[in-house]
């Protein structure tokens, strides 16, 4: 069974810190789906958390919002975050 984490509209440092335990638990339990489709603001801490999730264990599949796609392009993380995504 795939675990799913839904990101809030505002993904700042506080949101990343609050979600960290959930990501840690989910990444040890098989495939992970991250729903960021409603994310409107994303900060560096959340980008780092998403990148770590992609590179850990079975990795994470991320469903991005336009804001997340823009942030990934601006930071050069588009391929690292979404390459091979099956969304």
Biopython code that builds the backbone (N, CA, C, O; Angstrom):
import numpy as np
from Bio.PDB.StructureBuilder import StructureBuilder

atoms = [
    (1, "UNK", "N", (0.840, -1.180, 0.000)),
    (1, "UNK", "CA", (0.000, 0.000, 0.000)),
    (1, "UNK", "C", (0.889, 1.250, 0.000)),
    (1, "UNK", "O", (1.839, 1.355, 0.776)),
    (2, "UNK", "N", (0.560, 2.183, -0.881)),
    (2, "UNK", "CA", (1.340, 3.407, -0.975)),
    (2, "UNK", "C", (0.869, 4.405, 0.077)),
    (2, "UNK", "O", (-0.327, 4.667, 0.204)),
    (3, "UNK", "N", (1.807, 4.952, 0.822)),
    (3, "UNK", "CA", (1.502, 5.993, 1.803)),
    (3, "UNK", "C", (1.388, 7.321, 1.078)),
    (3, "UNK", "O", (2.041, 7.534, 0.057)),
    (4, "UNK", "N", (0.560, 8.216, 1.604)),
    (4, "UNK", "CA", (0.350, 9.517, 0.964)),
    (4, "UNK", "C", (0.460, 10.627, 1.999)),
    (4, "UNK", "O", (-0.092, 10.537, 3.096)),
    (5, "UNK", "N", (1.188, 11.677, 1.623)),
    (5, "UNK", "CA", (1.299, 12.878, 2.444)),
    (5, "UNK", "C", (0.796, 14.044, 1.597)),
    (5, "UNK", "O", (1.243, 14.241, 0.467)),
    (6, "UNK", "N", (-0.128, 14.806, 2.151)),
    (6, "UNK", "CA", (-0.664, 15.978, 1.463)),
    (6, "UNK", "C", (-0.005, 17.223, 2.054)),
    (6, "UNK", "O", (-0.058, 17.454, 3.262)),
    (7, "UNK", "N", (0.613, 18.016, 1.191)),
    (7, "UNK", "CA", (1.279, 19.231, 1.647)),
    (7, "UNK", "C", (0.286, 20.377, 1.772)),
    (7, "UNK", "O", (-0.686, 20.442, 1.020)),
    (8, "UNK", "N", (0.526, 21.283, 2.719)),
    (8, "UNK", "CA", (-0.360, 22.443, 2.885)),
    (8, "UNK", "C", (-0.116, 23.478, 1.782)),
    (8, "UNK", "O", (0.825, 23.361, 0.997)),
    (9, "UNK", "N", (-0.978, 24.483, 1.742)),
    (9, "UNK", "CA", (-0.830, 25.557, 0.752)),
    (9, "UNK", "C", (0.462, 26.329, 0.971)),
    (9, "UNK", "O", (1.120, 26.732, 0.012)),
    (10, "UNK", "N", (0.824, 26.533, 2.224)),
    (10, "UNK", "CA", (2.055, 27.266, 2.557)),
    (10, "UNK", "C", (3.081, 26.279, 3.113)),
    (10, "UNK", "O", (2.917, 25.749, 4.212)),
    (11, "UNK", "N", (4.119, 26.045, 2.353)),
    (11, "UNK", "CA", (5.158, 25.088, 2.736)),
    (11, "UNK", "C", (6.433, 25.822, 3.120)),
    (11, "UNK", "O", (7.417, 25.816, 2.380)),
    (12, "UNK", "N", (6.401, 26.452, 4.280)),
    (12, "UNK", "CA", (7.561, 27.171, 4.785)),
    (12, "UNK", "C", (8.358, 26.266, 5.721)),
    (12, "UNK", "O", (8.086, 25.068, 5.809)),
    (13, "UNK", "N", (9.330, 26.830, 6.414)),
    (13, "UNK", "CA", (10.173, 26.039, 7.316)),
    (13, "UNK", "C", (9.347, 25.363, 8.409)),
    (13, "UNK", "O", (9.596, 24.205, 8.744)),
    (14, "UNK", "N", (8.380, 26.066, 8.958)),
    (14, "UNK", "CA", (7.538, 25.492, 10.014)),
    (14, "UNK", "C", (6.772, 24.281, 9.501)),
    (14, "UNK", "O", (6.648, 23.280, 10.207)),
    (15, "UNK", "N", (6.258, 24.365, 8.281)),
    (15, "UNK", "CA", (5.529, 23.231, 7.699)),
    (15, "UNK", "C", (6.477, 22.054, 7.477)),
    (15, "UNK", "O", (6.115, 20.908, 7.741)),
    (16, "UNK", "N", (7.681, 22.331, 6.996)),
    (16, "UNK", "CA", (8.656, 21.260, 6.772)),
    (16, "UNK", "C", (9.011, 20.571, 8.093)),
    (16, "UNK", "O", (9.090, 19.344, 8.158)),
    (17, "UNK", "N", (9.225, 21.370, 9.141)),
    (17, "UNK", "CA", (9.551, 20.791, 10.448)),
    (17, "UNK", "C", (8.385, 19.968, 10.994)),
    (17, "UNK", "O", (8.591, 18.911, 11.591)),
    (18, "UNK", "N", (7.168, 20.453, 10.789)),
    (18, "UNK", "CA", (5.989, 19.726, 11.275)),
    (18, "UNK", "C", (5.780, 18.412, 10.525)),
    (18, "UNK", "O", (5.329, 17.428, 11.112)),
    (19, "UNK", "N", (6.105, 18.392, 9.236)),
    (19, "UNK", "CA", (5.891, 17.191, 8.422)),
    (19, "UNK", "C", (7.057, 16.209, 8.463)),
    (19, "UNK", "O", (6.908, 15.063, 8.040)),
    (20, "UNK", "N", (8.205, 16.632, 8.959)),
    (20, "UNK", "CA", (9.387, 15.771, 8.965)),
    (20, "UNK", "C", (9.132, 14.396, 9.592)),
    (20, "UNK", "O", (9.501, 13.390, 8.986)),
    (21, "UNK", "N", (8.515, 14.307, 10.785)),
    (21, "UNK", "CA", (8.276, 12.968, 11.358)),
    (21, "UNK", "C", (7.382, 12.091, 10.477)),
    (21, "UNK", "O", (7.589, 10.881, 10.389)),
    (22, "UNK", "N", (6.398, 12.700, 9.834)),
    (22, "UNK", "CA", (5.513, 11.938, 8.948)),
    (22, "UNK", "C", (6.288, 11.412, 7.739)),
    (22, "UNK", "O", (6.092, 10.269, 7.326)),
    (23, "UNK", "N", (7.160, 12.235, 7.177)),
    (23, "UNK", "CA", (7.997, 11.788, 6.062)),
    (23, "UNK", "C", (8.916, 10.664, 6.512)),
    (23, "UNK", "O", (9.063, 9.667, 5.804)),
    (24, "UNK", "N", (9.541, 10.810, 7.690)),
    (24, "UNK", "CA", (10.466, 9.778, 8.177)),
    (24, "UNK", "C", (9.755, 8.446, 8.353)),
    (24, "UNK", "O", (10.298, 7.405, 7.984)),
    (25, "UNK", "N", (8.561, 8.461, 8.907)),
    (25, "UNK", "CA", (7.801, 7.229, 9.111)),
    (25, "UNK", "C", (7.373, 6.621, 7.777)),
    (25, "UNK", "O", (7.448, 5.406, 7.595)),
    (26, "UNK", "N", (6.932, 7.451, 6.859)),
    (26, "UNK", "CA", (6.416, 6.962, 5.579)),
    (26, "UNK", "C", (7.528, 6.404, 4.696)),
    (26, "UNK", "O", (7.318, 5.419, 3.989)),
    (27, "UNK", "N", (8.694, 7.017, 4.730)),
    (27, "UNK", "CA", (9.772, 6.578, 3.849)),
    (27, "UNK", "C", (10.312, 5.208, 4.218)),
    (27, "UNK", "O", (10.923, 4.546, 3.380)),
    (28, "UNK", "N", (10.107, 4.779, 5.420)),
    (28, "UNK", "CA", (10.546, 3.445, 5.802)),
    (28, "UNK", "C", (9.515, 2.371, 5.532)),
    (28, "UNK", "O", (9.748, 1.197, 5.823)),
    (29, "UNK", "N", (8.376, 2.760, 4.979)),
    (29, "UNK", "CA", (7.260, 1.825, 4.827)),
    (29, "UNK", "C", (6.870, 1.581, 3.380)),
    (29, "UNK", "O", (5.710, 1.277, 3.103)),
    (30, "UNK", "N", (7.805, 1.706, 2.452)),
    (30, "UNK", "CA", (7.493, 1.439, 1.054)),
    (30, "UNK", "C", (7.248, 2.711, 0.264)),
    (30, "UNK", "O", (7.637, 3.798, 0.690)),
    (31, "UNK", "N", (6.600, 2.577, -0.891)),
    (31, "UNK", "CA", (6.396, 3.723, -1.776)),
    (31, "UNK", "C", (5.624, 4.859, -1.098)),
    (31, "UNK", "O", (4.742, 4.632, -0.270)),
    (32, "UNK", "N", (5.985, 6.079, -1.473)),
    (32, "UNK", "CA", (5.362, 7.261, -0.889)),
    (32, "UNK", "C", (4.881, 8.170, -2.002)),
    (32, "UNK", "O", (5.591, 8.406, -2.980)),
    (33, "UNK", "N", (3.670, 8.677, -1.844)),
    (33, "UNK", "CA", (3.103, 9.670, -2.754)),
    (33, "UNK", "C", (2.969, 10.978, -1.989)),
    (33, "UNK", "O", (2.414, 11.012, -0.891)),
    (34, "UNK", "N", (3.485, 12.062, -2.582)),
    (34, "UNK", "CA", (3.376, 13.383, -1.970)),
    (34, "UNK", "C", (2.467, 14.236, -2.858)),
    (34, "UNK", "O", (2.779, 14.493, -4.020)),
    (35, "UNK", "N", (1.353, 14.663, -2.296)),
    (35, "UNK", "CA", (0.403, 15.492, -3.033)),
    (35, "UNK", "C", (0.675, 16.954, -2.705)),
    (35, "UNK", "O", (0.326, 17.439, -1.629)),
    (36, "UNK", "N", (1.302, 17.646, -3.645)),
    (36, "UNK", "CA", (1.601, 19.067, -3.476)),
    (36, "UNK", "C", (0.746, 19.897, -4.424)),
    (36, "UNK", "O", (1.085, 21.040, -4.729)),
    (37, "UNK", "N", (-0.349, 19.332, -4.885)),
    (37, "UNK", "CA", (-1.159, 19.987, -5.915)),
    (37, "UNK", "C", (-1.819, 21.278, -5.451)),
    (37, "UNK", "O", (-2.195, 22.109, -6.278)),
    (38, "UNK", "N", (-1.967, 21.460, -4.135)),
    (38, "UNK", "CA", (-2.590, 22.672, -3.604)),
    (38, "UNK", "C", (-1.576, 23.646, -3.003)),
    (38, "UNK", "O", (-1.958, 24.658, -2.417)),
    (39, "UNK", "N", (-0.293, 23.342, -3.147)),
    (39, "UNK", "CA", (0.762, 24.192, -2.590)),
    (39, "UNK", "C", (0.864, 25.493, -3.377)),
    (39, "UNK", "O", (0.980, 25.486, -4.602)),
    (40, "UNK", "N", (0.819, 26.600, -2.659)),
    (40, "UNK", "CA", (0.892, 27.920, -3.292)),
    (40, "UNK", "C", (2.233, 28.613, -3.031)),
    (40, "UNK", "O", (2.706, 29.388, -3.862)),
    (41, "UNK", "N", (2.843, 28.332, -1.872)),
    (41, "UNK", "CA", (4.146, 28.891, -1.516)),
    (41, "UNK", "C", (5.027, 27.744, -1.049)),
    (41, "UNK", "O", (4.588, 26.867, -0.305)),
    (42, "UNK", "N", (6.280, 27.764, -1.497)),
    (42, "UNK", "CA", (7.198, 26.710, -1.073)),
    (42, "UNK", "C", (8.563, 27.323, -0.785)),
    (42, "UNK", "O", (9.090, 28.112, -1.570)),
    (43, "UNK", "N", (9.114, 26.945, 0.345)),
    (43, "UNK", "CA", (10.407, 27.461, 0.760)),
    (43, "UNK", "C", (11.513, 26.442, 0.591)),
    (43, "UNK", "O", (11.279, 25.291, 0.222)),
    (44, "UNK", "N", (12.724, 26.896, 0.870)),
    (44, "UNK", "CA", (13.901, 26.055, 0.702)),
    (44, "UNK", "C", (13.854, 24.814, 1.588)),
    (44, "UNK", "O", (14.246, 23.732, 1.150)),
    (45, "UNK", "N", (13.388, 24.948, 2.809)),
    (45, "UNK", "CA", (13.348, 23.793, 3.721)),
    (45, "UNK", "C", (12.458, 22.680, 3.161)),
    (45, "UNK", "O", (12.811, 21.504, 3.249)),
    (46, "UNK", "N", (11.305, 23.045, 2.585)),
    (46, "UNK", "CA", (10.414, 22.027, 2.021)),
    (46, "UNK", "C", (11.014, 21.432, 0.750)),
    (46, "UNK", "O", (10.872, 20.234, 0.504)),
    (47, "UNK", "N", (11.676, 22.245, -0.052)),
    (47, "UNK", "CA", (12.351, 21.700, -1.235)),
    (47, "UNK", "C", (13.400, 20.680, -0.819)),
    (47, "UNK", "O", (13.533, 19.632, -1.452)),
    (48, "UNK", "N", (14.144, 20.977, 0.241)),
    (48, "UNK", "CA", (15.151, 20.030, 0.732)),
    (48, "UNK", "C", (14.502, 18.748, 1.229)),
    (48, "UNK", "O", (15.016, 17.655, 0.987)),
    (49, "UNK", "N", (13.380, 18.874, 1.918)),
    (49, "UNK", "CA", (12.672, 17.695, 2.419)),
    (49, "UNK", "C", (12.161, 16.839, 1.261)),
    (49, "UNK", "O", (12.270, 15.613, 1.301)),
    (50, "UNK", "N", (11.611, 17.472, 0.241)),
    (50, "UNK", "CA", (11.123, 16.734, -0.928)),
    (50, "UNK", "C", (12.271, 16.054, -1.672)),
    (50, "UNK", "O", (12.133, 14.916, -2.119)),
    (51, "UNK", "N", (13.388, 16.739, -1.803)),
    (51, "UNK", "CA", (14.544, 16.146, -2.471)),
    (51, "UNK", "C", (15.039, 14.931, -1.693)),
    (51, "UNK", "O", (15.363, 13.900, -2.283)),
    (52, "UNK", "N", (15.097, 15.053, -0.389)),
    (52, "UNK", "CA", (15.501, 13.926, 0.451)),
    (52, "UNK", "C", (14.528, 12.759, 0.303)),
    (52, "UNK", "O", (14.943, 11.602, 0.236)),
    (53, "UNK", "N", (13.246, 13.063, 0.253)),
    (53, "UNK", "CA", (12.226, 12.009, 0.093)),
    (53, "UNK", "C", (12.387, 11.293, -1.241)),
    (53, "UNK", "O", (12.191, 10.081, -1.322)),
    (54, "UNK", "N", (12.741, 12.032, -2.281)),
    (54, "UNK", "CA", (12.941, 11.413, -3.600)),
    (54, "UNK", "C", (14.143, 10.468, -3.591)),
    (54, "UNK", "O", (14.156, 9.472, -4.313)),
    (55, "UNK", "N", (15.148, 10.780, -2.776)),
    (55, "UNK", "CA", (16.403, 10.022, -2.808)),
    (55, "UNK", "C", (16.490, 8.941, -1.737)),
    (55, "UNK", "O", (17.482, 8.214, -1.679)),
    (56, "UNK", "N", (15.477, 8.824, -0.893)),
    (56, "UNK", "CA", (15.514, 7.890, 0.228)),
    (56, "UNK", "C", (14.627, 6.684, -0.044)),
    (56, "UNK", "O", (13.515, 6.814, -0.557)),
    (57, "UNK", "N", (15.137, 5.509, 0.309)),
    (57, "UNK", "CA", (14.341, 4.286, 0.206)),
    (57, "UNK", "C", (13.797, 4.078, -1.196)),
    (57, "UNK", "O", (14.538, 4.140, -2.177)),
    (58, "UNK", "N", (12.493, 3.831, -1.281)),
    (58, "UNK", "CA", (11.834, 3.616, -2.569)),
    (58, "UNK", "C", (11.587, 4.930, -3.301)),
    (58, "UNK", "O", (11.100, 4.941, -4.432)),
    (59, "UNK", "N", (11.925, 6.029, -2.649)),
    (59, "UNK", "CA", (11.703, 7.333, -3.255)),
    (59, "UNK", "C", (10.257, 7.761, -3.112)),
    (59, "UNK", "O", (9.411, 6.995, -2.651)),
    (60, "UNK", "N", (9.988, 8.970, -3.504)),
    (60, "UNK", "CA", (8.640, 9.511, -3.413)),
    (60, "UNK", "C", (8.212, 9.990, -4.794)),
    (60, "UNK", "O", (9.022, 10.504, -5.566)),
    (61, "UNK", "N", (6.949, 9.819, -5.088)),
    (61, "UNK", "CA", (6.345, 10.373, -6.290)),
    (61, "UNK", "C", (5.627, 11.644, -5.871)),
    (61, "UNK", "O", (4.813, 11.622, -4.947)),
    (62, "UNK", "N", (5.917, 12.743, -6.535)),
    (62, "UNK", "CA", (5.378, 14.036, -6.137)),
    (62, "UNK", "C", (4.410, 14.545, -7.199)),
    (62, "UNK", "O", (4.751, 14.626, -8.379)),
    (63, "UNK", "N", (3.198, 14.888, -6.764)),
    (63, "UNK", "CA", (2.225, 15.548, -7.631)),
    (63, "UNK", "C", (2.355, 17.043, -7.372)),
    (63, "UNK", "O", (1.929, 17.529, -6.324)),
    (64, "UNK", "N", (2.943, 17.781, -8.323)),
    (64, "UNK", "CA", (3.260, 19.187, -8.057)),
    (64, "UNK", "C", (2.123, 20.151, -8.393)),
    (64, "UNK", "O", (1.232, 19.850, -9.187)),
    (65, "UNK", "N", (2.190, 21.290, -7.774)),
    (65, "UNK", "CA", (1.339, 22.430, -8.131)),
    (65, "UNK", "C", (2.150, 23.305, -9.075)),
    (65, "UNK", "O", (3.359, 23.111, -9.198)),
    (66, "UNK", "N", (1.515, 24.264, -9.747)),
    (66, "UNK", "CA", (2.288, 25.202, -10.567)),
    (66, "UNK", "C", (3.356, 25.941, -9.756)),
    (66, "UNK", "O", (4.450, 26.188, -10.265)),
    (67, "UNK", "N", (3.058, 26.295, -8.508)),
    (67, "UNK", "CA", (4.041, 26.996, -7.671)),
    (67, "UNK", "C", (5.251, 26.116, -7.383)),
    (67, "UNK", "O", (6.384, 26.597, -7.392)),
    (68, "UNK", "N", (5.020, 24.827, -7.129)),
    (68, "UNK", "CA", (6.132, 23.917, -6.874)),
    (68, "UNK", "C", (6.951, 23.710, -8.147)),
    (68, "UNK", "O", (8.180, 23.668, -8.089)),
    (69, "UNK", "N", (6.294, 23.581, -9.278)),
    (69, "UNK", "CA", (7.025, 23.442, -10.541)),
    (69, "UNK", "C", (7.897, 24.672, -10.798)),
    (69, "UNK", "O", (9.050, 24.542, -11.209)),
    (70, "UNK", "N", (7.353, 25.855, -10.558)),
    (70, "UNK", "CA", (8.128, 27.085, -10.744)),
    (70, "UNK", "C", (9.339, 27.121, -9.820)),
    (70, "UNK", "O", (10.442, 27.453, -10.255)),
    (71, "UNK", "N", (9.143, 26.782, -8.547)),
    (71, "UNK", "CA", (10.247, 26.776, -7.588)),
    (71, "UNK", "C", (11.315, 25.768, -7.991)),
    (71, "UNK", "O", (12.509, 26.042, -7.868)),
    (72, "UNK", "N", (10.891, 24.610, -8.469)),
    (72, "UNK", "CA", (11.843, 23.580, -8.897)),
    (72, "UNK", "C", (12.651, 24.060, -10.100)),
    (72, "UNK", "O", (13.859, 23.831, -10.170)),
    (73, "UNK", "N", (11.994, 24.716, -11.035)),
    (73, "UNK", "CA", (12.709, 25.244, -12.204)),
    (73, "UNK", "C", (13.717, 26.313, -11.788)),
    (73, "UNK", "O", (14.860, 26.306, -12.247)),
    (74, "UNK", "N", (13.295, 27.231, -10.921)),
    (74, "UNK", "CA", (14.156, 28.331, -10.486)),
    (74, "UNK", "C", (15.388, 27.845, -9.732)),
    (74, "UNK", "O", (16.446, 28.470, -9.806)),
    (75, "UNK", "N", (15.258, 26.742, -9.011)),
    (75, "UNK", "CA", (16.363, 26.233, -8.202)),
    (75, "UNK", "C", (17.161, 25.136, -8.906)),
    (75, "UNK", "O", (18.142, 24.632, -8.360)),
    (76, "UNK", "N", (16.741, 24.770, -10.117)),
    (76, "UNK", "CA", (17.437, 23.721, -10.855)),
    (76, "UNK", "C", (17.142, 22.321, -10.342)),
    (76, "UNK", "O", (17.906, 21.391, -10.602)),
    (77, "UNK", "N", (16.039, 22.162, -9.615)),
    (77, "UNK", "CA", (15.705, 20.854, -9.036)),
    (77, "UNK", "C", (14.608, 20.099, -9.795)),
    (77, "UNK", "O", (14.143, 19.054, -9.338)),
    (78, "UNK", "N", (14.202, 20.621, -10.939)),
    (78, "UNK", "CA", (13.082, 20.014, -11.664)),
    (78, "UNK", "C", (13.318, 18.531, -11.963)),
    (78, "UNK", "O", (12.453, 17.700, -11.683)),
    (79, "UNK", "N", (14.476, 18.194, -12.527)),
    (79, "UNK", "CA", (14.751, 16.790, -12.839)),
    (79, "UNK", "C", (14.866, 15.946, -11.582)),
    (79, "UNK", "O", (14.353, 14.828, -11.533)),
    (80, "UNK", "N", (15.535, 16.471, -10.567)),
    (80, "UNK", "CA", (15.734, 15.715, -9.329)),
    (80, "UNK", "C", (14.409, 15.415, -8.631)),
    (80, "UNK", "O", (14.245, 14.356, -8.025)),
    (81, "UNK", "N", (13.466, 16.351, -8.719)),
    (81, "UNK", "CA", (12.184, 16.166, -8.026)),
    (81, "UNK", "C", (11.150, 15.397, -8.850)),
    (81, "UNK", "O", (10.318, 14.686, -8.284)),
    (82, "UNK", "N", (11.190, 15.530, -10.178)),
    (82, "UNK", "CA", (10.094, 14.991, -10.966)),
    (82, "UNK", "C", (10.483, 14.005, -12.041)),
    (82, "UNK", "O", (9.598, 13.374, -12.620)),
    (83, "UNK", "N", (11.761, 13.836, -12.340)),
    (83, "UNK", "CA", (12.155, 12.884, -13.373)),
    (83, "UNK", "C", (11.712, 11.483, -13.003)),
    (83, "UNK", "O", (11.986, 11.006, -11.902)),
    (84, "UNK", "N", (11.035, 10.835, -13.912)),
    (84, "UNK", "CA", (10.560, 9.481, -13.643)),
    (84, "UNK", "C", (9.282, 9.414, -12.857)),
    (84, "UNK", "O", (8.791, 8.320, -12.578)),
    (85, "UNK", "N", (8.714, 10.569, -12.482)),
    (85, "UNK", "CA", (7.420, 10.594, -11.795)),
    (85, "UNK", "C", (6.370, 9.933, -12.688)),
    (85, "UNK", "O", (6.393, 10.091, -13.909)),
    (86, "UNK", "N", (5.482, 9.217, -12.088)),
    (86, "UNK", "CA", (4.429, 8.552, -12.860)),
    (86, "UNK", "C", (3.091, 9.211, -12.586)),
    (86, "UNK", "O", (2.084, 8.535, -12.374)),
    (87, "UNK", "N", (3.087, 10.545, -12.593)),
    (87, "UNK", "CA", (1.831, 11.283, -12.363)),
    (87, "UNK", "C", (1.358, 11.908, -13.646)),
    (87, "UNK", "O", (0.320, 12.570, -13.663)),
]
sb = StructureBuilder()
sb.init_structure("model")
sb.init_model(0)
sb.init_chain("A")
sb.init_seg("    ")
for serial, (resi, resn, name, xyz) in enumerate(atoms, 1):
    if name == "N":
        sb.init_residue(resn, " ", resi, " ")
    sb.init_atom(name, np.array(xyz, "f"), 0.0, 1.0, " ", f" {name:<3s}", serial, name[0])
structure = sb.get_structure()
